[in-house]
């Protein structure tokens, strides 16, 4: 089972929320992602929520490439 320290990846306002709320949150809920970054992601890729970002094909492609490299 996967686990993650939510305090390390989410702004403090979101760290105590349940997973469905976090996935529905704007991408700015992620630590280090500003409201402006969120606006740019929406303009460029239609990404509005954390779940949208996770489902973005470019993110998945980059993760697959990194995994292939790590498996060498």
C-alpha positions in Angstrom: 0.0 0.0 0.0 1.3 3.5 -0.9 1.7 6.2 1.7 2.7 9.8 1.7 3.4 12.5 4.3 0.6 15.0 3.4 2.4 17.7 5.4 5.3 17.5 2.9 3.2 17.7 -0.3 0.2 19.9 0.6 -0.2 23.5 1.8 -1.1 23.4 5.5 -4.7 24.3 4.8 -5.2 21.0 3.0 -3.1 18.6 5.0 -6.0 17.6 7.3 -8.6 17.0 4.5 -9.7 13.6 3.3 -8.4 12.2 0.0 -11.5 12.9 -2.1 -11.4 16.6 -1.0 -7.6 16.8 -1.8 -8.2 15.3 -5.3 -10.9 17.8 -6.0 -8.8 20.7 -4.7 -7.2 23.2 -7.0 -3.6 22.4 -7.9 -2.5 25.3 -5.7 -3.3 23.0 -2.8 0.0 21.3 -3.6 3.0 22.7 -1.7 5.0 25.0 -4.0 2.3 25.4 -6.6 1.0 29.0 -6.7 -2.4 30.2 -7.7 -0.7 31.7 -10.8 0.8 28.3 -11.6 -2.7 26.8 -11.3 -4.0 29.4 -13.8 -1.2 28.6 -16.2 -1.9 24.8 -15.9 -5.5 25.4 -16.6 -4.8 27.6 -19.7 -2.2 25.2 -21.1 -3.7 21.8 -20.3 -7.2 22.3 -18.9 -6.0 21.2 -15.4 -8.1 22.5 -12.6 -7.7 20.0 -9.8 -5.1 17.8 -8.2 -6.9 14.8 -9.9 -6.7 16.5 -13.3 -3.0 16.9 -12.8 -2.5 13.3 -11.9 -4.5 12.2 -15.0 -2.6 14.5 -17.3 -1.1 12.3 -20.0 2.2 14.3 -20.1 2.6 13.7 -16.4 2.0 9.9 -16.9 4.4 9.8 -19.9 7.1 11.5 -17.8 6.6 9.1 -14.9 6.8 6.1 -17.3 10.0 7.4 -18.8 11.5 8.0 -15.3 10.5 4.5 -14.2 12.1 3.0 -17.3 15.3 4.8 -16.6 15.3 3.7 -13.0 14.8 0.1 -14.0 18.1 0.1 -16.0 
